[in-house]
Amino acid sequence: PELRSLKLQYSNVDVRRPTPESAIGIRCLAGQLGMLPSLRELNLGSSRLSGNLRQILCDLQAPLESLELAFCSLVPADLAFL
């Protein structure tokens, strides 16, 4: 729970083609991130999370100081959330 920085680059889950399994994976990831109250830096570079940024980050307990989303193919809804 004291983890401050986390790199989760190159996710193999392709959420651009949603499946029940990918939806469960996103909810699981969000829940796990929500269990890290000290998290301040998150790197999701090269992850295929188009349109799911809100779901992934919704359970964070505190604002991030740094969020890296290089090569993540974000869509307008993701940018609006940020």
PDB file of N, CA, C and O in Angstrom:
ATOM      1  N   PRO A   1       0.801  -1.225   0.000  1.00  0.00           N
ATOM      2  CA  PRO A   1       0.000   0.000   0.000  1.00  0.00           C
ATOM      3  C   PRO A   1       0.837   1.279   0.000  1.00  0.00           C
ATOM      4  O   PRO A   1       0.299   2.361  -0.238  1.00  0.00           O
ATOM      5  N   GLU A   2       2.136   1.176   0.261  1.00  0.00           N
ATOM      6  CA  GLU A   2       2.993   2.367   0.295  1.00  0.00           C
ATOM      7  C   GLU A   2       3.659   2.660  -1.050  1.00  0.00           C
ATOM      8  O   GLU A   2       4.453   3.595  -1.154  1.00  0.00           O
ATOM      9  N   LEU A   3       3.349   1.880  -2.066  1.00  0.00           N
ATOM     10  CA  LEU A   3       3.946   2.063  -3.385  1.00  0.00           C
ATOM     11  C   LEU A   3       3.629   3.447  -3.926  1.00  0.00           C
ATOM     12  O   LEU A   3       2.465   3.847  -3.963  1.00  0.00           O
ATOM     13  N   ARG A   4       4.663   4.187  -4.350  1.00  0.00           N
ATOM     14  CA  ARG A   4       4.484   5.550  -4.851  1.00  0.00           C
ATOM     15  C   ARG A   4       4.580   5.635  -6.371  1.00  0.00           C
ATOM     16  O   ARG A   4       4.007   6.542  -6.975  1.00  0.00           O
ATOM     17  N   SER A   5       5.300   4.700  -6.998  1.00  0.00           N
ATOM     18  CA  SER A   5       5.524   4.764  -8.435  1.00  0.00           C
ATOM     19  C   SER A   5       5.326   3.376  -9.041  1.00  0.00           C
ATOM     20  O   SER A   5       5.804   2.377  -8.504  1.00  0.00           O
ATOM     21  N   LEU A   6       4.605   3.330 -10.180  1.00  0.00           N
ATOM     22  CA  LEU A   6       4.290   2.049 -10.806  1.00  0.00           C
ATOM     23  C   LEU A   6       4.357   2.183 -12.321  1.00  0.00           C
ATOM     24  O   LEU A   6       3.790   3.111 -12.898  1.00  0.00           O
ATOM     25  N   LYS A   7       5.058   1.245 -12.961  1.00  0.00           N
ATOM     26  CA  LYS A   7       5.110   1.178 -14.424  1.00  0.00           C
ATOM     27  C   LYS A   7       4.367  -0.075 -14.877  1.00  0.00           C
ATOM     28  O   LYS A   7       4.704  -1.193 -14.487  1.00  0.00           O
ATOM     29  N   LEU A   8       3.347   0.135 -15.711  1.00  0.00           N
ATOM     30  CA  LEU A   8       2.563  -0.974 -16.281  1.00  0.00           C
ATOM     31  C   LEU A   8       2.559  -0.819 -17.798  1.00  0.00           C
ATOM     32  O   LEU A   8       1.501  -0.690 -18.412  1.00  0.00           O
ATOM     33  N   GLN A   9       3.717  -0.833 -18.382  1.00  0.00           N
ATOM     34  CA  GLN A   9       3.834  -0.602 -19.818  1.00  0.00           C
ATOM     35  C   GLN A   9       3.523  -1.864 -20.613  1.00  0.00           C
ATOM     36  O   GLN A   9       3.626  -2.985 -20.114  1.00  0.00           O
ATOM     37  N   TYR A  10       3.142  -1.644 -21.862  1.00  0.00           N
ATOM     38  CA  TYR A  10       2.969  -2.716 -22.843  1.00  0.00           C
ATOM     39  C   TYR A  10       1.938  -3.760 -22.430  1.00  0.00           C
ATOM     40  O   TYR A  10       2.212  -4.959 -22.476  1.00  0.00           O
ATOM     41  N   SER A  11       0.779  -3.315 -22.036  1.00  0.00           N
ATOM     42  CA  SER A  11      -0.298  -4.243 -21.684  1.00  0.00           C
ATOM     43  C   SER A  11      -0.696  -5.064 -22.902  1.00  0.00           C
ATOM     44  O   SER A  11      -0.783  -4.541 -24.013  1.00  0.00           O
ATOM     45  N   ASN A  12      -0.931  -6.330 -22.690  1.00  0.00           N
ATOM     46  CA  ASN A  12      -1.348  -7.214 -23.780  1.00  0.00           C
ATOM     47  C   ASN A  12      -2.852  -7.210 -23.987  1.00  0.00           C
ATOM     48  O   ASN A  12      -3.337  -7.797 -24.955  1.00  0.00           O
ATOM     49  N   VAL A  13      -3.598  -6.571 -23.112  1.00  0.00           N
ATOM     50  CA  VAL A  13      -5.051  -6.525 -23.230  1.00  0.00           C
ATOM     51  C   VAL A  13      -5.432  -5.450 -24.243  1.00  0.00           C
ATOM     52  O   VAL A  13      -5.085  -4.282 -24.070  1.00  0.00           O
ATOM     53  N   ASP A  14      -6.129  -5.834 -25.275  1.00  0.00           N
ATOM     54  CA  ASP A  14      -6.555  -4.885 -26.301  1.00  0.00           C
ATOM     55  C   ASP A  14      -8.002  -4.506 -26.042  1.00  0.00           C
ATOM     56  O   ASP A  14      -8.915  -5.244 -26.410  1.00  0.00           O
ATOM     57  N   VAL A  15      -8.216  -3.350 -25.405  1.00  0.00           N
ATOM     58  CA  VAL A  15      -9.567  -2.924 -25.060  1.00  0.00           C
ATOM     59  C   VAL A  15     -10.257  -2.218 -26.221  1.00  0.00           C
ATOM     60  O   VAL A  15     -11.403  -1.788 -26.088  1.00  0.00           O
ATOM     61  N   ARG A  16      -9.579  -2.095 -27.349  1.00  0.00           N
ATOM     62  CA  ARG A  16     -10.222  -1.505 -28.518  1.00  0.00           C
ATOM     63  C   ARG A  16     -11.267  -2.450 -29.091  1.00  0.00           C
ATOM     64  O   ARG A  16     -12.167  -2.022 -29.814  1.00  0.00           O
ATOM     65  N   ARG A  17     -11.150  -3.723 -28.773  1.00  0.00           N
ATOM     66  CA  ARG A  17     -12.153  -4.723 -29.153  1.00  0.00           C
ATOM     67  C   ARG A  17     -12.667  -5.340 -27.857  1.00  0.00           C
ATOM     68  O   ARG A  17     -12.195  -6.401 -27.449  1.00  0.00           O
ATOM     69  N   PRO A  18     -13.630  -4.685 -27.204  1.00  0.00           N
ATOM     70  CA  PRO A  18     -14.065  -5.119 -25.876  1.00  0.00           C
ATOM     71  C   PRO A  18     -14.639  -6.533 -25.847  1.00  0.00           C
ATOM     72  O   PRO A  18     -15.382  -6.950 -26.736  1.00  0.00           O
ATOM     73  N   THR A  19     -14.274  -7.236 -24.813  1.00  0.00           N
ATOM     74  CA  THR A  19     -14.817  -8.562 -24.533  1.00  0.00           C
ATOM     75  C   THR A  19     -15.203  -8.579 -23.057  1.00  0.00           C
ATOM     76  O   THR A  19     -14.766  -7.709 -22.303  1.00  0.00           O
ATOM     77  N   PRO A  20     -15.998  -9.532 -22.634  1.00  0.00           N
ATOM     78  CA  PRO A  20     -16.308  -9.627 -21.199  1.00  0.00           C
ATOM     79  C   PRO A  20     -15.038  -9.772 -20.349  1.00  0.00           C
ATOM     80  O   PRO A  20     -14.963  -9.243 -19.240  1.00  0.00           O
ATOM     81  N   GLU A  21     -14.060 -10.480 -20.873  1.00  0.00           N
ATOM     82  CA  GLU A  21     -12.813 -10.675 -20.138  1.00  0.00           C
ATOM     83  C   GLU A  21     -12.041  -9.369 -19.985  1.00  0.00           C
ATOM     84  O   GLU A  21     -11.482  -9.101 -18.922  1.00  0.00           O
ATOM     85  N   SER A  22     -12.007  -8.550 -21.046  1.00  0.00           N
ATOM     86  CA  SER A  22     -11.274  -7.287 -20.949  1.00  0.00           C
ATOM     87  C   SER A  22     -11.974  -6.325 -19.989  1.00  0.00           C
ATOM     88  O   SER A  22     -11.307  -5.570 -19.281  1.00  0.00           O
ATOM     89  N   ALA A  23     -13.306  -6.342 -19.955  1.00  0.00           N
ATOM     90  CA  ALA A  23     -14.051  -5.497 -19.013  1.00  0.00           C
ATOM     91  C   ALA A  23     -13.742  -5.902 -17.579  1.00  0.00           C
ATOM     92  O   ALA A  23     -13.573  -5.044 -16.712  1.00  0.00           O
ATOM     93  N   ILE A  24     -13.668  -7.196 -17.328  1.00  0.00           N
ATOM     94  CA  ILE A  24     -13.317  -7.678 -15.992  1.00  0.00           C
ATOM     95  C   ILE A  24     -11.893  -7.266 -15.649  1.00  0.00           C
ATOM     96  O   ILE A  24     -11.617  -6.861 -14.519  1.00  0.00           O
ATOM     97  N   GLY A  25     -10.992  -7.365 -16.612  1.00  0.00           N
ATOM     98  CA  GLY A  25      -9.602  -6.973 -16.395  1.00  0.00           C
ATOM     99  C   GLY A  25      -9.467  -5.503 -16.051  1.00  0.00           C
ATOM    100  O   GLY A  25      -8.677  -5.139 -15.179  1.00  0.00           O
ATOM    101  N   ILE A  26     -10.225  -4.658 -16.724  1.00  0.00           N
ATOM    102  CA  ILE A  26     -10.187  -3.219 -16.447  1.00  0.00           C
ATOM    103  C   ILE A  26     -10.709  -2.945 -15.037  1.00  0.00           C
ATOM    104  O   ILE A  26     -10.109  -2.162 -14.300  1.00  0.00           O
ATOM    105  N   ARG A  27     -11.803  -3.571 -14.660  1.00  0.00           N
ATOM    106  CA  ARG A  27     -12.341  -3.381 -13.302  1.00  0.00           C
ATOM    107  C   ARG A  27     -11.357  -3.879 -12.242  1.00  0.00           C
ATOM    108  O   ARG A  27     -11.203  -3.261 -11.189  1.00  0.00           O
ATOM    109  N   CYS A  28     -10.705  -4.982 -12.525  1.00  0.00           N
ATOM    110  CA  CYS A  28      -9.723  -5.540 -11.595  1.00  0.00           C
ATOM    111  C   CYS A  28      -8.530  -4.590 -11.447  1.00  0.00           C
ATOM    112  O   CYS A  28      -8.072  -4.324 -10.336  1.00  0.00           O
ATOM    113  N   LEU A  29      -8.037  -4.086 -12.575  1.00  0.00           N
ATOM    114  CA  LEU A  29      -6.916  -3.143 -12.538  1.00  0.00           C
ATOM    115  C   LEU A  29      -7.296  -1.898 -11.756  1.00  0.00           C
ATOM    116  O   LEU A  29      -6.520  -1.437 -10.919  1.00  0.00           O
ATOM    117  N   ALA A  30      -8.467  -1.348 -12.011  1.00  0.00           N
ATOM    118  CA  ALA A  30      -8.925  -0.158 -11.298  1.00  0.00           C
ATOM    119  C   ALA A  30      -9.007  -0.425  -9.802  1.00  0.00           C
ATOM    120  O   ALA A  30      -8.589   0.409  -8.998  1.00  0.00           O
ATOM    121  N   GLY A  31      -9.536  -1.568  -9.430  1.00  0.00           N
ATOM    122  CA  GLY A  31      -9.642  -1.919  -8.014  1.00  0.00           C
ATOM    123  C   GLY A  31      -8.289  -2.048  -7.350  1.00  0.00           C
ATOM    124  O   GLY A  31      -8.103  -1.609  -6.215  1.00  0.00           O
ATOM    125  N   GLN A  32      -7.336  -2.655  -8.059  1.00  0.00           N
ATOM    126  CA  GLN A  32      -5.993  -2.813  -7.499  1.00  0.00           C
ATOM    127  C   GLN A  32      -5.291  -1.465  -7.352  1.00  0.00           C
ATOM    128  O   GLN A  32      -4.616  -1.220  -6.352  1.00  0.00           O
ATOM    129  N   LEU A  33      -5.448  -0.594  -8.345  1.00  0.00           N
ATOM    130  CA  LEU A  33      -4.856   0.741  -8.240  1.00  0.00           C
ATOM    131  C   LEU A  33      -5.480   1.509  -7.072  1.00  0.00           C
ATOM    132  O   LEU A  33      -4.795   2.281  -6.401  1.00  0.00           O
ATOM    133  N   GLY A  34      -6.755   1.303  -6.834  1.00  0.00           N
ATOM    134  CA  GLY A  34      -7.442   1.950  -5.725  1.00  0.00           C
ATOM    135  C   GLY A  34      -6.951   1.498  -4.362  1.00  0.00           C
ATOM    136  O   GLY A  34      -7.215   2.156  -3.355  1.00  0.00           O
ATOM    137  N   MET A  35      -6.238   0.380  -4.322  1.00  0.00           N
ATOM    138  CA  MET A  35      -5.695  -0.130  -3.068  1.00  0.00           C
ATOM    139  C   MET A  35      -4.292   0.404  -2.792  1.00  0.00           C
ATOM    140  O   MET A  35      -3.620  -0.044  -1.863  1.00  0.00           O
ATOM    141  N   LEU A  36      -3.857   1.366  -3.607  1.00  0.00           N
ATOM    142  CA  LEU A  36      -2.534   1.962  -3.446  1.00  0.00           C
ATOM    143  C   LEU A  36      -2.685   3.442  -3.087  1.00  0.00           C
ATOM    144  O   LEU A  36      -2.531   4.298  -3.957  1.00  0.00           O
ATOM    145  N   PRO A  37      -2.981   3.757  -1.834  1.00  0.00           N
ATOM    146  CA  PRO A  37      -3.265   5.136  -1.453  1.00  0.00           C
ATOM    147  C   PRO A  37      -2.081   6.086  -1.597  1.00  0.00           C
ATOM    148  O   PRO A  37      -2.276   7.299  -1.671  1.00  0.00           O
ATOM    149  N   SER A  38      -0.868   5.565  -1.639  1.00  0.00           N
ATOM    150  CA  SER A  38       0.323   6.418  -1.752  1.00  0.00           C
ATOM    151  C   SER A  38       0.778   6.611  -3.194  1.00  0.00           C
ATOM    152  O   SER A  38       1.748   7.329  -3.440  1.00  0.00           O
ATOM    153  N   LEU A  39       0.097   5.985  -4.151  1.00  0.00           N
ATOM    154  CA  LEU A  39       0.505   6.053  -5.554  1.00  0.00           C
ATOM    155  C   LEU A  39       0.476   7.487  -6.056  1.00  0.00           C
ATOM    156  O   LEU A  39      -0.547   8.165  -5.953  1.00  0.00           O
ATOM    157  N   ARG A  40       1.612   7.957  -6.606  1.00  0.00           N
ATOM    158  CA  ARG A  40       1.710   9.317  -7.119  1.00  0.00           C
ATOM    159  C   ARG A  40       2.190   9.361  -8.568  1.00  0.00           C
ATOM    160  O   ARG A  40       1.967  10.352  -9.264  1.00  0.00           O
ATOM    161  N   GLU A  41       2.855   8.283  -9.033  1.00  0.00           N
ATOM    162  CA  GLU A  41       3.369   8.228 -10.397  1.00  0.00           C
ATOM    163  C   GLU A  41       2.901   6.930 -11.043  1.00  0.00           C
ATOM    164  O   GLU A  41       3.093   5.842 -10.501  1.00  0.00           O
ATOM    165  N   LEU A  42       2.282   7.070 -12.216  1.00  0.00           N
ATOM    166  CA  LEU A  42       1.779   5.894 -12.930  1.00  0.00           C
ATOM    167  C   LEU A  42       2.166   6.001 -14.398  1.00  0.00           C
ATOM    168  O   LEU A  42       1.891   7.007 -15.051  1.00  0.00           O
ATOM    169  N   ASN A  43       2.800   4.962 -14.905  1.00  0.00           N
ATOM    170  CA  ASN A  43       3.214   4.907 -16.296  1.00  0.00           C
ATOM    171  C   ASN A  43       2.451   3.774 -16.972  1.00  0.00           C
ATOM    172  O   ASN A  43       2.658   2.600 -16.664  1.00  0.00           O
ATOM    173  N   LEU A  44       1.576   4.137 -17.889  1.00  0.00           N
ATOM    174  CA  LEU A  44       0.801   3.156 -18.656  1.00  0.00           C
ATOM    175  C   LEU A  44       1.218   3.181 -20.129  1.00  0.00           C
ATOM    176  O   LEU A  44       0.441   2.790 -21.000  1.00  0.00           O
ATOM    177  N   GLY A  45       2.417   3.632 -20.401  1.00  0.00           N
ATOM    178  CA  GLY A  45       2.894   3.790 -21.769  1.00  0.00           C
ATOM    179  C   GLY A  45       2.718   2.543 -22.619  1.00  0.00           C
ATOM    180  O   GLY A  45       2.948   1.424 -22.161  1.00  0.00           O
ATOM    181  N   SER A  46       2.310   2.751 -23.852  1.00  0.00           N
ATOM    182  CA  SER A  46       2.125   1.691 -24.847  1.00  0.00           C
ATOM    183  C   SER A  46       1.043   0.692 -24.471  1.00  0.00           C
ATOM    184  O   SER A  46       1.022  -0.420 -24.998  1.00  0.00           O
ATOM    185  N   SER A  47       0.151   1.068 -23.576  1.00  0.00           N
ATOM    186  CA  SER A  47      -0.971   0.202 -23.218  1.00  0.00           C
ATOM    187  C   SER A  47      -2.140   0.502 -24.143  1.00  0.00           C
ATOM    188  O   SER A  47      -2.327   1.645 -24.559  1.00  0.00           O
ATOM    189  N   ARG A  48      -2.910  -0.494 -24.460  1.00  0.00           N
ATOM    190  CA  ARG A  48      -4.056  -0.338 -25.365  1.00  0.00           C
ATOM    191  C   ARG A  48      -5.304  -0.069 -24.529  1.00  0.00           C
ATOM    192  O   ARG A  48      -6.095  -0.972 -24.257  1.00  0.00           O
ATOM    193  N   LEU A  49      -5.462   1.193 -24.128  1.00  0.00           N
ATOM    194  CA  LEU A  49      -6.560   1.491 -23.221  1.00  0.00           C
ATOM    195  C   LEU A  49      -7.539   2.508 -23.778  1.00  0.00           C
ATOM    196  O   LEU A  49      -8.253   3.158 -23.014  1.00  0.00           O
ATOM    197  N   SER A  50      -7.586   2.654 -25.071  1.00  0.00           N
ATOM    198  CA  SER A  50      -8.463   3.624 -25.729  1.00  0.00           C
ATOM    199  C   SER A  50      -9.877   3.611 -25.172  1.00  0.00           C
ATOM    200  O   SER A  50     -10.545   2.577 -25.162  1.00  0.00           O
ATOM    201  N   GLY A  51     -10.326   4.777 -24.705  1.00  0.00           N
ATOM    202  CA  GLY A  51     -11.690   4.924 -24.232  1.00  0.00           C
ATOM    203  C   GLY A  51     -11.950   4.387 -22.840  1.00  0.00           C
ATOM    204  O   GLY A  51     -13.095   4.397 -22.387  1.00  0.00           O
ATOM    205  N   ASN A  52     -10.932   3.922 -22.154  1.00  0.00           N
ATOM    206  CA  ASN A  52     -11.123   3.301 -20.840  1.00  0.00           C
ATOM    207  C   ASN A  52     -10.351   3.984 -19.722  1.00  0.00           C
ATOM    208  O   ASN A  52     -10.256   3.445 -18.619  1.00  0.00           O
ATOM    209  N   LEU A  53      -9.804   5.147 -19.988  1.00  0.00           N
ATOM    210  CA  LEU A  53      -8.978   5.811 -18.982  1.00  0.00           C
ATOM    211  C   LEU A  53      -9.771   6.125 -17.717  1.00  0.00           C
ATOM    212  O   LEU A  53      -9.269   5.936 -16.609  1.00  0.00           O
ATOM    213  N   ARG A  54     -10.992   6.597 -17.873  1.00  0.00           N
ATOM    214  CA  ARG A  54     -11.828   6.907 -16.693  1.00  0.00           C
ATOM    215  C   ARG A  54     -12.023   5.661 -15.833  1.00  0.00           C
ATOM    216  O   ARG A  54     -11.880   5.724 -14.612  1.00  0.00           O
ATOM    217  N   GLN A  55     -12.346   4.541 -16.454  1.00  0.00           N
ATOM    218  CA  GLN A  55     -12.582   3.312 -15.702  1.00  0.00           C
ATOM    219  C   GLN A  55     -11.320   2.847 -14.982  1.00  0.00           C
ATOM    220  O   GLN A  55     -11.390   2.349 -13.859  1.00  0.00           O
ATOM    221  N   ILE A  56     -10.167   3.009 -15.627  1.00  0.00           N
ATOM    222  CA  ILE A  56      -8.911   2.540 -15.053  1.00  0.00           C
ATOM    223  C   ILE A  56      -8.486   3.402 -13.867  1.00  0.00           C
ATOM    224  O   ILE A  56      -7.958   2.885 -12.882  1.00  0.00           O
ATOM    225  N   LEU A  57      -8.711   4.704 -13.957  1.00  0.00           N
ATOM    226  CA  LEU A  57      -8.222   5.616 -12.924  1.00  0.00           C
ATOM    227  C   LEU A  57      -9.276   6.019 -11.898  1.00  0.00           C
ATOM    228  O   LEU A  57      -8.967   6.754 -10.960  1.00  0.00           O
ATOM    229  N   CYS A  58     -10.502   5.558 -12.056  1.00  0.00           N
ATOM    230  CA  CYS A  58     -11.606   6.048 -11.217  1.00  0.00           C
ATOM    231  C   CYS A  58     -11.473   5.699  -9.739  1.00  0.00           C
ATOM    232  O   CYS A  58     -12.040   6.403  -8.904  1.00  0.00           O
ATOM    233  N   ASP A  59     -10.758   4.656  -9.389  1.00  0.00           N
ATOM    234  CA  ASP A  59     -10.669   4.248  -7.987  1.00  0.00           C
ATOM    235  C   ASP A  59      -9.456   4.808  -7.256  1.00  0.00           C
ATOM    236  O   ASP A  59      -9.239   4.481  -6.089  1.00  0.00           O
ATOM    237  N   LEU A  60      -8.652   5.655  -7.927  1.00  0.00           N
ATOM    238  CA  LEU A  60      -7.491   6.233  -7.254  1.00  0.00           C
ATOM    239  C   LEU A  60      -7.946   7.042  -6.050  1.00  0.00           C
ATOM    240  O   LEU A  60      -8.945   7.759  -6.113  1.00  0.00           O
ATOM    241  N   GLN A  61      -7.212   6.924  -4.959  1.00  0.00           N
ATOM    242  CA  GLN A  61      -7.592   7.595  -3.726  1.00  0.00           C
ATOM    243  C   GLN A  61      -7.051   9.010  -3.617  1.00  0.00           C
ATOM    244  O   GLN A  61      -7.554   9.805  -2.823  1.00  0.00           O
ATOM    245  N   ALA A  62      -6.031   9.335  -4.404  1.00  0.00           N
ATOM    246  CA  ALA A  62      -5.427  10.669  -4.358  1.00  0.00           C
ATOM    247  C   ALA A  62      -4.975  11.034  -5.770  1.00  0.00           C
ATOM    248  O   ALA A  62      -4.749  10.150  -6.596  1.00  0.00           O
ATOM    249  N   PRO A  63      -4.843  12.321  -6.050  1.00  0.00           N
ATOM    250  CA  PRO A  63      -4.388  12.734  -7.382  1.00  0.00           C
ATOM    251  C   PRO A  63      -2.961  12.266  -7.656  1.00  0.00           C
ATOM    252  O   PRO A  63      -2.118  12.217  -6.761  1.00  0.00           O
ATOM    253  N   LEU A  64      -2.722  11.928  -8.906  1.00  0.00           N
ATOM    254  CA  LEU A  64      -1.368  11.565  -9.321  1.00  0.00           C
ATOM    255  C   LEU A  64      -0.549  12.834  -9.561  1.00  0.00           C
ATOM    256  O   LEU A  64      -1.085  13.862  -9.976  1.00  0.00           O
ATOM    257  N   GLU A  65       0.739  12.750  -9.298  1.00  0.00           N
ATOM    258  CA  GLU A  65       1.653  13.839  -9.630  1.00  0.00           C
ATOM    259  C   GLU A  65       2.157  13.674 -11.059  1.00  0.00           C
ATOM    260  O   GLU A  65       2.492  14.652 -11.728  1.00  0.00           O
ATOM    261  N   SER A  66       2.206  12.416 -11.521  1.00  0.00           N
ATOM    262  CA  SER A  66       2.722  12.123 -12.848  1.00  0.00           C
ATOM    263  C   SER A  66       1.946  10.952 -13.450  1.00  0.00           C
ATOM    264  O   SER A  66       1.748   9.922 -12.806  1.00  0.00           O
ATOM    265  N   LEU A  67       1.510  11.133 -14.698  1.00  0.00           N
ATOM    266  CA  LEU A  67       0.812  10.081 -15.432  1.00  0.00           C
ATOM    267  C   LEU A  67       1.381  10.037 -16.834  1.00  0.00           C
ATOM    268  O   LEU A  67       1.258  11.003 -17.587  1.00  0.00           O
ATOM    269  N   GLU A  68       2.002   8.927 -17.192  1.00  0.00           N
ATOM    270  CA  GLU A  68       2.585   8.789 -18.522  1.00  0.00           C
ATOM    271  C   GLU A  68       1.696   7.889 -19.364  1.00  0.00           C
ATOM    272  O   GLU A  68       1.387   6.758 -18.987  1.00  0.00           O
ATOM    273  N   LEU A  69       1.290   8.423 -20.522  1.00  0.00           N
ATOM    274  CA  LEU A  69       0.377   7.712 -21.421  1.00  0.00           C
ATOM    275  C   LEU A  69       0.913   7.683 -22.851  1.00  0.00           C
ATOM    276  O   LEU A  69       0.131   7.704 -23.802  1.00  0.00           O
ATOM    277  N   ALA A  70       2.218   7.637 -23.011  1.00  0.00           N
ATOM    278  CA  ALA A  70       2.810   7.641 -24.345  1.00  0.00           C
ATOM    279  C   ALA A  70       2.334   6.440 -25.154  1.00  0.00           C
ATOM    280  O   ALA A  70       2.313   5.317 -24.650  1.00  0.00           O
ATOM    281  N   PHE A  71       1.952   6.674 -26.402  1.00  0.00           N
ATOM    282  CA  PHE A  71       1.547   5.622 -27.339  1.00  0.00           C
ATOM    283  C   PHE A  71       0.346   4.817 -26.847  1.00  0.00           C
ATOM    284  O   PHE A  71       0.307   3.599 -27.017  1.00  0.00           O
ATOM    285  N   CYS A  72      -0.632   5.485 -26.240  1.00  0.00           N
ATOM    286  CA  CYS A  72      -1.804   4.792 -25.694  1.00  0.00           C
ATOM    287  C   CYS A  72      -3.053   4.920 -26.557  1.00  0.00           C
ATOM    288  O   CYS A  72      -4.098   4.387 -26.184  1.00  0.00           O
ATOM    289  N   SER A  73      -2.986   5.599 -27.682  1.00  0.00           N
ATOM    290  CA  SER A  73      -4.137   5.731 -28.581  1.00  0.00           C
ATOM    291  C   SER A  73      -5.380   6.244 -27.848  1.00  0.00           C
ATOM    292  O   SER A  73      -6.442   5.624 -27.902  1.00  0.00           O
ATOM    293  N   LEU A  74      -5.236   7.363 -27.174  1.00  0.00           N
ATOM    294  CA  LEU A  74      -6.357   7.940 -26.437  1.00  0.00           C
ATOM    295  C   LEU A  74      -7.408   8.486 -27.392  1.00  0.00           C
ATOM    296  O   LEU A  74      -7.099   8.888 -28.514  1.00  0.00           O
ATOM    297  N   VAL A  75      -8.646   8.493 -26.934  1.00  0.00           N
ATOM    298  CA  VAL A  75      -9.765   9.030 -27.706  1.00  0.00           C
ATOM    299  C   VAL A  75     -10.263  10.290 -26.997  1.00  0.00           C
ATOM    300  O   VAL A  75      -9.865  10.545 -25.861  1.00  0.00           O
ATOM    301  N   PRO A  76     -11.125  11.085 -27.640  1.00  0.00           N
ATOM    302  CA  PRO A  76     -11.602  12.325 -27.027  1.00  0.00           C
ATOM    303  C   PRO A  76     -12.183  12.138 -25.614  1.00  0.00           C
ATOM    304  O   PRO A  76     -12.001  13.011 -24.766  1.00  0.00           O
ATOM    305  N   ALA A  77     -12.862  11.043 -25.349  1.00  0.00           N
ATOM    306  CA  ALA A  77     -13.418  10.817 -24.006  1.00  0.00           C
ATOM    307  C   ALA A  77     -12.313  10.710 -22.953  1.00  0.00           C
ATOM    308  O   ALA A  77     -12.477  11.170 -21.823  1.00  0.00           O
ATOM    309  N   ASP A  78     -11.185  10.098 -23.332  1.00  0.00           N
ATOM    310  CA  ASP A  78     -10.054  10.006 -22.407  1.00  0.00           C
ATOM    311  C   ASP A  78      -9.497  11.391 -22.104  1.00  0.00           C
ATOM    312  O   ASP A  78      -9.208  11.721 -20.954  1.00  0.00           O
ATOM    313  N   LEU A  79      -9.354  12.192 -23.149  1.00  0.00           N
ATOM    314  CA  LEU A  79      -8.814  13.546 -22.960  1.00  0.00           C
ATOM    315  C   LEU A  79      -9.777  14.409 -22.157  1.00  0.00           C
ATOM    316  O   LEU A  79      -9.333  15.226 -21.351  1.00  0.00           O
ATOM    317  N   ALA A  80     -11.066  14.254 -22.352  1.00  0.00           N
ATOM    318  CA  ALA A  80     -12.047  15.005 -21.575  1.00  0.00           C
ATOM    319  C   ALA A  80     -11.966  14.623 -20.096  1.00  0.00           C
ATOM    320  O   ALA A  80     -12.096  15.482 -19.224  1.00  0.00           O
ATOM    321  N   PHE A  81     -11.754  13.351 -19.819  1.00  0.00           N
ATOM    322  CA  PHE A  81     -11.610  12.902 -18.432  1.00  0.00           C
ATOM    323  C   PHE A  81     -10.403  13.548 -17.771  1.00  0.00           C
ATOM    324  O   PHE A  81     -10.472  13.990 -16.624  1.00  0.00           O
ATOM    325  N   LEU A  82      -9.287  13.600 -18.511  1.00  0.00           N
ATOM    326  CA  LEU A  82      -8.072  14.202 -17.943  1.00  0.00           C
ATOM    327  C   LEU A  82      -8.284  15.667 -17.664  1.00  0.00           C
ATOM    328  O   LEU A  82      -7.373  16.342 -17.184  1.00  0.00           O
TER     329      LEU A  82
END
